[in-house]
Amino acid sequence: MHTLICGSIAYDNIMVFHGHFKDHILPNQIHMLNVAFLVPKLRREYGGCAGNIAYNLKMLGGNPLIMATVGDDAGPYLRRMDELELVRNYVRQLSNTLTAQAFITTDLSDNQITAFHPGAMEFSHMNHISDWMNVTLGIVAPDGREGMLQHAREFAQHGIPFVFDPGQGLPMFSGPELQDFISKASYVAVNDYEGKLLEERTGNSVEELAGSLEAMIVTRGASGSTIYTGGQQIDIPCVQAKELLDPTGCGDAYRAGLLYGIANQLDWQATGQLAAVMGAIKIASRGGQNHEASREDIAKTYRTAFGSDIW
């Protein structure tokens, strides 16, 4: 049983400024801003929603297939996929483009200035979903706008249930477009802020939107998450992490838990709890793909948090 993960592959370039932005940005000169920050610390992380979700789903023992577009500079990422035994048959490398990447500068107060270059991600619509892929579940995660619209349409055409995960791409879509996504999807996963924006743009509450879905999942950070399904509301508590180092990629780790639970026909309580465990494991490491855990480690964390076995 394979899960097709449609979304971005990206490099995250993370820089640390050993000062405070507020000391270098003059409020009365904001109209002519021209500042430079010395960043003695720089690291490049492997990221992107599709890459992060697949990394976590593989850790769980799932069978992810990645569908994404990357650029000329993707060599190190592609080799990493091979080392991790992540199937990349549907990762298309495009010439004369760069892989999507974020440039994130953080100061000592954890304020961030981010620039994002979509690069090859904007051509994600060049990839198509077909019957011969032997896929039984999918996810439309943040990606190029046209690619997200197309992949949702193709999942529906081929009768493949999928999770709609708009993430930071949600503002790209109008209310009618979001309603169309929801009408095609079996599941929708958003964070609390995205859920409110979804309500605003569609004119419907998350409870009302859940009525046409198998489940609507809303994550709330340290407050846990809520799953709306079958007219019920299932509250999932946050799992205590060993350390709180970096939330980058926690949502993707959570979604991997959702996909595993759906693919393996776990009930929604267990699915949400497993997703919460994956988020807790991720937050204890910096970057989206630097955490490691065996299935035994995951099971132990689950048992400690919820007093029962997951497998």
N, C-alpha and C positions, 0 to 999 in steps of 0.2 A: 504494500500500500504506500503510494508516494504522495507527498504534499508539495504542490507547486507554489513557490514563494516569488511573487512578482513585486519588485521594489528596487530600491537603489543599492548600488555598490559605491562606496565612497571612502576617501581618505580623510581622516580628521587630523589636522595640523594644530596642535595645542601648544600655546605659548604662555609663559608665566611672566608677568611684569612685576618686578619687586618694588612696587609702589602703589599709589592710589590714583585712579583716573581723575578723581575730583581735584587733586592737587595740580593737574596739568591742563584741565579744561576750564576756561574762564567763562562763567555763565553769560556775561555781557558781550562776549566775543564769539558766541556759538555760531553766528551767521557767517563767520570767516574762519572756520575751524581748520587748523593746520598743525597737527601734533605728531610726534614720533615717540615710540616707546622702545626702550632697550629691553630685549627679552632674552636673557642669558639661558633660559631653559626652553627647549623646543623638543617635542616628540611627535612622531607621526603614528597614528593608530589606524588599524583596519576598522572600518565602520560601514555605514549605510544600513538601512532597515533590513533589506533582504539578506545581506551578509550576516548581520547580528542575529536575526531570527533563525537562519539556517544553522549558525554556529551552536545556538542553544538547543535547537530541535535535535541536532545530531548528538549532542551531549546526553539528551534524554533517551536516545535509542530510536529516534524517528528516522524517516527517510525523506529528507528535504531535497527538492530539485530547485535550483536557483534560476530565475529568469530575469536578466538585467542586461544593461549595456555599459561597456567600459571603454576607455580610451587607450591611446598609445602607451601610456605610462602604467598600465595595469599588470605588467609582468610579475612584480613581487606579490600582488594580491592573488593572481591566478596560481602562482606556485604554492602559495599558502593554502588555497582551496584544495589543491592536489594533495598536499601533506596531510590535511585534515580529512581527506577522502570525501569531500563535498562535491557532489556531481555538478559539473558546470557545462553540460551539453548545451544549455540554453542561455549561456552567457555570451553575448555577442560583442566582439572587440571591433571598434570602429576606428579607422585611420583618420588622421588629422583632427583628432579631438583629445581632450584630457578626461580622465575619470573624474566624476563629481568629487568635489572636495570642499571641506569647511576649514576656515582659518579662524581659530578661536583664541583671543587674547584675554587672559584672566588676571585681575589685579589681586592684591592681598586682602581685599574685602570680598572676594569671590564675585565681583562684578565682571561681566563679560561683554566684549565687543566681537561680533561674529560676522564674517563675510562668507558667502556660499557661492561657489561656482558650479552650476549644474552639469556643464560639459556634456558628456555622452548620454547622461540621464535623459536629456531632452529628446533623444531619439529612441526611447523605450518602445514606442509604437511600432518599431520595425520588427519586434518579436511578436509571434502569434501563438495562441493556444490551440492545439489540435487534439482530436480524439485519440490519435496513436501514441500520445504521451503516457498513457497508462496512469493517469492522475485521478485520484478519488476525492481530493480536497485541495483548496487553494486559499491564497490570501492576496488581496490587492493592497499593498502597503505603499507609503509615500514614494513617488516616482515622478516621471514626466507627466504633465497633465494629460496629453493625448494618449499616452500609454495606459494610464489608469482608467480612463474612459473605455478604451478599446478592450483591455483585459477583462474588465467587469462584464462587458457585452459578450465577449467570447466565452467566459466561464458560463454565463447564462445560456448561451446558444448550445453549448455542449452538455448542459445539464449537470455541471460540476458545482457542488456547494462551495461557497467561499466566504471568507471573512473580509469585510470592508473595513480597512484601517486607514482612515484619511490622514491622521497625524498632522504634521505641520503643513501638509498640502491642502488641508480643508479650506482655507481662505480662497483657493484658486477656483472653487466651484460655487455656482449659484444655488439658490434654494431648490429650483426644479431639478438641477443636475444631481444634487445630493439625494433628493427624493427618488430619482431614477436609480442611483446606486443602491439605495436601501431596498427598492422593489426587486432588484436582481439578486441581492446578497441573501445568505441564510443567517449571517451573524454580522454584527457591527461592534467594533471595539474602539473606544475613545477614552481620553482622559477627561477629568472633570471640566476643564476649561473648554475643550473641544466639544464636550457634550452640551454645554451652554450655548456655544456658537452654533451647533447643529440645531438646537431648539429655536434659536433666533432666526436662522435662515430658512428653516422648513415651516416654522409656525406650529410645530407639534412638540409636545414634551417627550422626553426619552421613554417614558412609560407608554405613551401613545405610539411612538415609533416601534417600540418593542413588540407591539401587537401583530405586526406583519412579519416578524422575524422569529427564528428559533431561539435567539438570545441576543440581548443588547448588553454589552459589558462596559462599565464605566469604572476606570481606575481613579483613585483619589490619593495617591502618594502614601504618606505615612498613615492616612486614615483608612487604608485598605481599598477594597473595591466592592462593587455591587453588580450582580448579574440579574437582569430582568428576563424572565423566561416563563412561558405558560401562565401568565397572570400573577406570577410570584416574584418576590424580591429576595434574593439570596445575598446576604452580607458576608463578605470574606475579610477577615482581619489581616492586617499587615503582619508579616513574619519578621521576628527580630533578627537582624543581621549581626554577624560577628563584628563588623566595622561599618561605618558610614563614610565611605571614601569618595564615591563618584556615582551620581545617578545616571550618567550617560549610558544609554542602552538598556536601562531597567525595563522600560516599556516593551522593548523588543524581546527581552528574556521572558517577560510575563506572557507575551503573545505566543511564544514558542510553547509554553505550558498549556495555553488554550488549545493550540493546534494538536498537541499530543493527546490531550484529553478527548477532544472531538474525534480524532482519528481512531482512538482506541475505545470509544464508546463509554467513557467514564461518566458518572453522573455529574451534574453541574457543581455541586458542592465540592467534590473531589477535584474536578477540573480547575475551579477557581483557586482552591488551596494549593494545588501543584503549581499554578501560575505564580502565586504569591511567593512560594518557596524559590522559584527561579529568579524572581526579582530580588529577593534577599541575598541570594548567592552572588548575583551580579554586582550589587551595590558595594560589596566588600572589596572590589578591585577597581583600579583605574582603567578607563578605556572600555569599549564595548565588547571586546573579545579576548580579554586577558585572564578571565576567571576560569577555573577548572574544577570539575566535580565529577566523580564517577556516579553511576546509577545507585550504588550503595550509599554514597555520600548524600545524594538527593533524598533517598528513602529515609535515611537517618534524620536529616533535617526536617522532613515531613512528619516523621513519627514524633520527634521532640516537640514540634509546634502544635500538632493536632491529635496526638495520642492514638493514632491508627496507622495502618500500613497503606501505602499507595500501590505497591505491587508485591 
